[in-house]
Amino acid sequence: MSQNLQSPGYEAEPDAELDARFAEVFARIAAGAVEREQQRLLAHEPVQWLREAGFGALRVPREQGGLGISLPQLLRLLSQLGAADSNLPQILRAHFGFVEGRLSSRDSASQDYWFAKVAKGDLWGAAMAERTDSTGNTVQLTSVDACGGLLNGQKYYCTGTLYADWVAAVANDGDDFVSLAVPVTAPGVEVVDDWDGFGQRLTGSGTTRFEAVKVPAEHILRRFKKGELRAESYLSAFYQAVHLATLAGIARAVLNDAVSFVQGRTRGFGIPGTSTPANDPLVQRVIGRLSSLAFAADAQVRAVGHSLQAVYEAEQAGQASEAHYTDVEIHTFQAQQIVLPQVLEATTLLFEVGGASATSTERRFDRHWRNARTLASHNPAIYREQALGNYYLNGITPNAAWRALHAQACEGQGSGDEASAV
């Protein structure tokens, strides 16, 4: 990887050193992944291992206590973590989004305040979306004065909050929207383990309730008027890139599981007596296809990482333009169209190497499809595909299309966009 992808103040560790730093932790996480899935054991211990290894501070600049790695390096490590257990990068997605928001803000005082907490191991979850009949925000910040306010309401899809020290949330304050952070241990905060998805079952993506939670003024991160159009940002693309990195990790896990399964077998389907499936040309074709799908997913994520790094560097230099933001969003949408079907194909093709024995619950190969399908459903690709067509045919960027819809529907409504939170 090119080492010129660093912004001023970033002197990231080379890839080999990063791999060595986290290899043992990733191996421990992988060793318990099937048991956690079988028994639905929440991943508190693996999260703690990552915390102790400094994983949460990967993007924090070195001078502020982190490792200062680039965005391509972050996505590569998240993919490796996803290969070990795809629940883990999803658990940390909101955390890295929070850190990226602080970096993007270029607010040195805010960075000093929050990065000190990240560097000592604090982690963030999210409380952005709601289960309502329409897109909106019902959580309220009231009794606001110079000291802060009181937070009341409920959010769902609060990924990672079960494992976090802080929750990043969005709320209404009269005619304003505010983004804020509160400790999960603050009086009045209740985190509920009620995520009912068939995949990503350990991510803690359930309910968070706020009842008269005191929010100090210094924990209010951002404020903007209802109806005000959001600023250009690469954060929406960043959030999608984390999904793509996780999916690429699943493809790698599928390949690893398929190879281990075949190498340990002495009987092939439809072949009398003892046989060596590893020498079967048809089995070899399946493994070859799985390796290609994993490689292609990695390549797409790597390309998106470089696009993200380019717009990040432009922002840090004060030179970011609409073209930068359009490029990274288009590239992320394009990668999504390819990575999703490739990884879903891999999670199904895996079963062609072993017949009925591959369906054993002892192996939990089904977790790969369930986790990939759940991730793929977070932001339906058909909408991204339409946005790409609109852009190429009519020159309408995804952000411009969003602004047009916002102008039609923003009156009296909140935004469920995760980028608004940071």
C-alpha positions as CSV (number, residue, x, y, z in Angstrom):
1,M,0.0,0.0,0.0
2,S,1.2,3.5,-0.9
3,Q,2.5,5.3,2.2
4,N,1.6,8.8,0.7
5,L,-2.0,8.3,1.9
6,Q,-1.4,10.0,5.2
7,S,-2.5,13.5,6.2
8,P,-0.2,15.8,8.2
9,G,0.2,14.4,11.6
10,Y,-0.5,10.8,10.5
11,E,2.5,8.4,10.6
12,A,0.7,5.1,10.5
13,E,2.2,1.8,11.2
14,P,3.0,-0.3,8.1
15,D,0.6,-3.0,7.3
16,A,2.8,-5.8,8.4
17,E,3.2,-4.3,11.9
18,L,-0.6,-3.8,12.1
19,D,-1.2,-7.4,11.1
20,A,1.3,-8.6,13.8
21,R,-0.3,-6.3,16.4
22,F,-3.8,-7.7,16.0
23,A,-3.3,-11.2,14.6
24,E,-3.4,-12.9,18.0
25,V,-6.6,-11.1,19.0
26,F,-8.3,-11.9,15.7
27,A,-7.3,-15.5,16.1
28,R,-8.8,-15.7,19.6
29,I,-12.0,-14.1,18.3
30,A,-12.3,-16.5,15.4
31,A,-11.7,-19.5,17.8
32,G,-14.9,-18.7,19.7
33,A,-17.1,-17.5,16.9
34,V,-19.1,-20.7,16.3
35,E,-19.7,-21.3,20.0
36,R,-20.9,-17.7,20.4
37,E,-23.2,-18.2,17.5
38,Q,-24.5,-21.5,18.7
39,Q,-25.3,-20.3,22.2
40,R,-25.9,-16.6,21.4
41,L,-23.2,-15.6,23.8
42,L,-22.8,-11.8,23.6
43,A,-19.4,-10.7,22.5
44,H,-18.4,-8.8,25.6
45,E,-15.1,-10.6,25.9
46,P,-13.9,-10.2,22.3
47,V,-14.9,-6.5,22.5
48,Q,-12.7,-6.2,25.6
49,W,-9.8,-7.8,23.9
50,L,-10.1,-5.3,21.0
51,R,-10.4,-2.4,23.5
52,E,-7.2,-3.6,25.4
53,A,-5.3,-3.8,22.0
54,G,-6.1,-0.2,21.2
55,F,-8.4,-1.1,18.2
56,G,-10.9,1.6,18.9
57,A,-8.1,4.3,18.6
58,L,-6.9,3.1,15.1
59,R,-7.9,6.4,13.4
60,V,-7.0,8.8,16.3
61,P,-3.7,10.7,15.4
62,R,-0.6,9.5,17.1
63,E,0.0,12.8,18.9
64,Q,-3.4,12.3,20.5
65,G,-2.8,8.8,21.7
66,G,-3.9,6.7,18.7
67,L,-2.3,4.7,15.9
68,G,-3.1,7.2,13.2
69,I,-3.8,4.7,10.4
70,S,-5.3,5.5,7.0
71,L,-8.8,4.7,5.9
72,P,-7.6,1.9,3.5
73,Q,-5.8,0.4,6.4
74,L,-8.8,0.7,8.7
75,L,-11.1,-1.1,6.2
76,R,-8.5,-3.8,5.7
77,L,-8.3,-4.5,9.4
78,L,-12.1,-4.4,9.7
79,S,-12.3,-7.0,6.9
80,Q,-9.8,-9.2,8.8
81,L,-11.9,-8.8,11.9
82,G,-15.0,-9.6,9.9
83,A,-13.4,-12.8,8.7
84,A,-12.9,-13.8,12.4
85,D,-16.5,-12.8,13.4
86,S,-18.6,-10.5,11.4
87,N,-20.5,-9.3,14.4
88,L,-17.4,-7.4,15.7
89,P,-16.9,-4.8,12.9
90,Q,-20.6,-4.2,13.0
91,I,-20.5,-3.6,16.8
92,L,-17.7,-1.1,16.3
93,R,-19.2,0.6,13.2
94,A,-20.9,3.5,15.1
95,H,-17.7,3.9,17.2
96,F,-15.5,4.5,14.1
97,G,-18.2,6.7,12.6
98,F,-18.1,8.9,15.8
99,V,-14.3,9.1,15.6
100,E,-14.4,9.9,11.8
101,G,-17.0,12.6,12.6
102,R,-14.5,14.3,15.0
103,L,-11.7,14.0,12.4
104,S,-13.9,15.5,9.7
105,S,-15.0,18.4,11.9
106,R,-11.4,19.7,12.2
107,D,-12.5,21.1,15.6
108,S,-9.3,20.9,17.6
109,A,-10.9,21.5,21.0
110,S,-13.6,18.8,20.3
111,Q,-10.9,16.4,19.1
112,D,-8.8,16.9,22.2
113,Y,-11.8,16.3,24.5
114,W,-13.1,13.2,22.8
115,F,-9.9,11.6,21.5
116,A,-8.6,11.5,25.0
117,K,-11.5,9.3,25.9
118,V,-11.1,7.1,22.8
119,A,-7.4,6.7,23.4
120,K,-8.0,5.3,26.9
121,G,-10.4,2.7,25.5
122,D,-13.9,4.2,25.5
123,L,-16.2,2.9,22.8
124,W,-19.4,4.4,21.2
125,G,-22.6,2.9,20.1
126,A,-25.4,4.6,18.2
127,A,-29.0,5.7,18.8
128,M,-30.1,7.2,15.5
129,A,-33.0,5.3,13.9
130,E,-36.5,4.6,15.2
131,R,-39.3,2.1,14.6
132,T,-42.0,4.5,13.3
133,D,-44.4,4.7,10.4
134,S,-42.3,7.4,8.7
135,T,-38.8,8.7,8.8
136,G,-38.5,11.0,11.7
137,N,-37.0,11.8,15.1
138,T,-39.1,11.7,18.2
139,V,-36.4,11.9,20.9
140,Q,-36.5,15.3,22.6
141,L,-33.9,17.5,24.3
142,T,-35.7,19.8,26.7
143,S,-35.0,22.3,29.5
144,V,-32.0,23.4,27.6
145,D,-29.8,26.1,29.1
146,A,-26.1,27.0,29.2
147,C,-25.5,23.9,31.3
148,G,-27.1,21.4,28.9
149,G,-30.6,19.8,28.8
150,L,-32.7,16.7,29.5
151,L,-33.0,13.8,27.0
152,N,-36.2,11.8,26.6
153,G,-37.3,9.2,24.1
154,Q,-36.5,5.9,22.5
155,K,-34.4,4.6,19.6
156,Y,-34.0,1.2,17.9
157,Y,-31.3,-0.4,15.7
158,C,-28.8,0.9,18.3
159,T,-25.9,-1.2,17.1
160,G,-23.0,-1.7,19.5
161,T,-24.6,0.2,22.4
162,L,-24.8,-3.0,24.6
163,Y,-21.0,-3.0,24.5
164,A,-20.3,0.7,24.6
165,D,-19.3,3.3,27.1
166,W,-21.1,6.1,25.2
167,V,-24.1,6.4,22.9
168,A,-24.2,8.9,20.1
169,A,-27.8,10.1,19.5
170,V,-29.9,12.6,17.6
171,A,-32.7,14.6,19.2
172,N,-35.1,17.6,18.6
173,D,-34.5,20.8,20.6
174,G,-37.4,23.0,19.6
175,D,-36.7,24.1,16.0
176,D,-33.3,22.6,16.0
177,F,-31.8,19.1,15.6
178,V,-28.9,18.3,17.9
179,S,-26.4,15.4,17.9
180,L,-25.0,14.5,21.3
181,A,-23.2,11.9,23.3
182,V,-24.2,10.5,26.7
183,P,-22.6,7.7,28.8
184,V,-24.6,4.5,28.7
185,T,-24.3,4.4,32.5
186,A,-25.9,7.8,33.0
187,P,-29.1,7.8,35.1
188,G,-32.1,7.3,32.8
189,V,-30.3,5.4,30.0
190,E,-31.6,1.9,29.4
191,V,-30.1,-0.4,26.8
192,V,-32.3,-3.4,25.9
193,D,-31.0,-6.6,24.2
194,D,-34.1,-7.0,21.9
195,W,-32.6,-7.2,18.5
196,D,-34.6,-9.9,16.6
197,G,-32.8,-10.1,13.3
198,F,-31.9,-13.6,12.0
199,G,-28.3,-12.5,11.3
200,Q,-25.7,-10.3,13.1
201,R,-27.4,-11.7,16.2
202,L,-24.7,-10.6,18.6
203,T,-24.4,-6.9,17.6
204,G,-26.8,-5.6,20.3
205,S,-28.8,-3.7,17.6
206,G,-31.9,-3.2,19.8
207,T,-33.6,-0.5,21.8
208,T,-32.1,2.4,23.8
209,R,-34.4,4.4,26.0
210,F,-33.7,7.9,27.5
211,E,-35.7,9.1,30.5
212,A,-34.8,12.6,31.8
213,V,-31.1,12.0,31.0
214,K,-28.9,15.0,31.9
215,V,-26.8,16.0,28.9
216,P,-24.0,18.5,29.7
217,A,-23.5,21.3,27.2
218,E,-20.0,20.0,26.3
219,H,-21.7,16.7,25.2
220,I,-23.8,18.4,22.6
221,L,-21.8,17.9,19.4
222,R,-23.7,19.7,16.7
223,R,-26.8,21.8,16.2
224,F,-28.7,22.7,13.0
225,K,-32.1,24.1,12.1
226,K,-34.9,21.8,11.0
227,G,-35.2,22.0,7.2
228,E,-31.5,23.0,7.0
229,L,-29.8,21.0,4.3
230,R,-27.0,18.8,5.6
231,A,-23.4,19.8,4.8
232,E,-21.5,17.7,2.2
233,S,-19.8,14.8,4.0
234,Y,-18.0,11.6,3.2
235,L,-19.5,10.0,6.4
236,S,-22.4,8.3,4.6
237,A,-20.0,6.6,2.3
238,F,-17.8,5.7,5.2
239,Y,-20.6,4.0,7.0
240,Q,-21.4,2.0,3.8
241,A,-17.7,1.1,3.4
242,V,-17.7,-0.5,6.9
243,H,-20.5,-2.7,5.8
244,L,-18.6,-3.6,2.6
245,A,-15.4,-4.4,4.6
246,T,-17.4,-6.7,6.9
247,L,-19.0,-8.4,3.9
248,A,-15.5,-8.9,2.4
249,G,-14.5,-10.5,5.7
250,I,-17.4,-12.9,5.4
251,A,-16.3,-13.9,2.0
252,R,-12.8,-14.6,3.4
253,A,-14.3,-16.6,6.3
254,V,-16.4,-18.7,3.8
255,L,-13.2,-19.5,1.8
256,N,-11.3,-20.5,5.0
257,D,-14.2,-22.7,6.2
258,A,-14.6,-24.4,2.8
259,V,-10.8,-25.2,2.6
260,S,-10.7,-26.5,6.1
261,F,-13.8,-28.6,5.6
262,V,-12.6,-30.2,2.3
263,Q,-9.1,-30.9,3.6
264,G,-10.5,-32.8,6.5
265,R,-12.7,-35.1,4.5
266,T,-12.1,-38.6,3.1
267,R,-15.4,-39.1,1.4
268,G,-17.0,-37.4,-1.5
269,F,-20.7,-37.2,-2.5
270,G,-21.7,-39.9,-5.0
271,I,-18.3,-41.6,-5.0
272,P,-18.1,-45.2,-3.6
273,G,-15.5,-46.0,-0.9
274,T,-12.8,-43.8,0.4
275,S,-11.9,-40.8,-1.7
276,T,-10.0,-37.5,-1.5
277,P,-12.4,-34.6,-2.1
278,A,-9.4,-32.2,-2.2
279,N,-8.4,-33.9,-5.5
280,D,-11.8,-33.8,-7.0
281,P,-11.8,-31.3,-9.9
282,L,-15.4,-30.3,-9.2
283,V,-14.6,-29.5,-5.6
284,Q,-11.5,-27.6,-6.7
285,R,-13.6,-25.5,-9.0
286,V,-15.9,-24.5,-6.1
287,I,-12.8,-23.5,-4.0
288,G,-11.4,-21.6,-6.9
289,R,-14.6,-19.7,-7.4
290,L,-14.8,-18.9,-3.6
291,S,-11.2,-17.6,-3.7
292,S,-12.1,-15.4,-6.7
293,L,-15.2,-14.0,-5.0
294,A,-13.2,-13.2,-1.8
295,F,-10.4,-11.5,-3.9
296,A,-12.9,-9.4,-5.8
297,A,-14.7,-8.3,-2.6
298,D,-11.3,-7.3,-1.1
299,A,-10.4,-5.4,-4.3
300,Q,-13.7,-3.4,-4.2
301,V,-13.2,-2.5,-0.6
302,R,-9.6,-1.4,-1.2
303,A,-10.7,0.9,-4.0
304,V,-13.4,2.5,-1.9
305,G,-10.8,3.0,0.9
306,H,-8.6,4.9,-1.4
307,S,-11.5,7.1,-2.5
308,L,-12.4,7.8,1.1
309,Q,-8.8,8.7,1.9
310,A,-8.7,11.1,-1.0
311,V,-11.7,13.1,0.1
312,Y,-10.5,12.9,3.8
313,E,-7.2,14.4,2.8
314,A,-8.9,17.1,0.7
315,E,-11.1,18.0,3.7
316,Q,-8.1,18.2,6.0
317,A,-6.4,20.5,3.6
318,G,-9.5,22.7,3.2
319,Q,-9.7,21.8,-0.5
320,A,-12.7,19.4,-0.6
321,S,-15.2,20.1,-3.4
322,E,-18.6,18.7,-4.4
323,A,-16.8,16.5,-6.9
324,H,-14.8,14.8,-4.1
325,Y,-18.0,13.9,-2.2
326,T,-19.8,12.8,-5.4
327,D,-16.9,10.6,-6.4
328,V,-16.7,8.7,-3.1
329,E,-20.4,8.3,-2.9
330,I,-20.6,7.0,-6.4
331,H,-17.7,4.6,-5.9
332,T,-19.2,3.3,-2.7
333,F,-22.6,2.7,-4.4
334,Q,-20.9,0.9,-7.3
335,A,-18.9,-1.3,-5.0
336,Q,-22.1,-2.2,-3.2
337,Q,-23.7,-3.5,-6.4
338,I,-20.8,-5.9,-6.9
339,V,-19.8,-6.9,-3.4
340,L,-23.3,-7.8,-2.1
341,P,-24.2,-10.4,-4.8
342,Q,-20.6,-11.8,-4.8
343,V,-20.6,-12.4,-1.1
344,L,-24.1,-13.8,-1.0
345,E,-23.1,-16.2,-3.8
346,A,-20.1,-17.3,-1.8
347,T,-22.2,-18.0,1.3
348,T,-24.4,-20.3,-0.7
349,L,-21.7,-21.9,-2.9
350,L,-19.9,-23.0,0.3
351,F,-22.4,-25.8,0.7
352,E,-21.5,-27.4,-2.6
353,V,-18.3,-28.8,-1.2
354,G,-19.8,-31.0,1.4
355,G,-23.4,-32.2,0.8
356,A,-25.6,-32.6,3.8
357,S,-22.7,-32.8,6.2
358,A,-22.0,-29.2,5.6
359,T,-25.3,-28.3,7.1
360,S,-24.4,-29.5,10.5
361,T,-25.2,-27.0,13.3
362,E,-21.9,-27.9,14.8
363,R,-20.2,-25.9,12.1
364,R,-22.8,-23.1,11.7
365,F,-21.9,-22.4,8.1
366,D,-25.4,-20.9,7.8
367,R,-24.2,-18.0,9.9
368,H,-22.3,-16.6,6.9
369,W,-25.4,-16.3,4.7
370,R,-27.6,-15.0,7.5
371,N,-25.0,-12.4,8.5
372,A,-24.3,-11.3,4.9
373,R,-28.0,-11.1,4.1
374,T,-28.7,-9.0,7.1
375,L,-25.9,-6.6,6.3
376,A,-27.0,-6.4,2.7
377,S,-30.5,-5.4,3.9
378,H,-29.4,-2.4,5.9
379,N,-29.4,-0.1,2.9
380,P,-31.2,-1.8,0.0
381,A,-29.0,-1.9,-3.0
382,I,-31.8,-1.3,-5.5
383,Y,-32.1,2.3,-4.3
384,R,-28.3,2.8,-4.8
385,E,-28.5,1.2,-8.2
386,Q,-31.3,3.7,-9.2
387,A,-29.2,6.6,-7.9
388,L,-26.3,5.5,-10.0
389,G,-28.5,5.3,-13.1
390,N,-29.9,8.7,-12.4
391,Y,-26.4,10.1,-12.0
392,Y,-25.1,8.7,-15.3
393,L,-28.2,9.4,-17.3
394,N,-29.3,12.7,-16.0
395,G,-26.2,14.1,-14.2
396,I,-28.1,14.2,-10.8
397,T,-25.8,13.3,-8.0
398,P,-27.0,11.2,-5.1
399,N,-26.7,14.3,-2.8
400,A,-28.7,16.4,-5.2
401,A,-31.4,13.8,-5.3
402,W,-31.4,13.6,-1.5
403,R,-31.7,17.4,-1.3
404,A,-34.7,17.4,-3.7
405,L,-36.5,14.7,-1.6
406,H,-35.6,16.7,1.6
407,A,-37.1,19.8,0.2
408,Q,-40.4,17.9,-0.4
409,A,-40.6,16.1,2.9
410,C,-38.5,17.8,5.6
411,E,-41.2,19.9,7.2
412,G,-41.8,18.7,10.7
413,Q,-39.7,15.6,10.2
414,G,-36.2,14.5,11.4
415,S,-33.5,12.8,9.5
416,G,-32.6,9.1,10.0
417,D,-29.3,9.6,8.2
418,E,-26.4,8.4,10.3
419,A,-24.2,11.2,8.9
420,S,-26.4,13.7,10.7
421,A,-25.3,12.3,14.0
422,V,-21.7,13.2,13.8
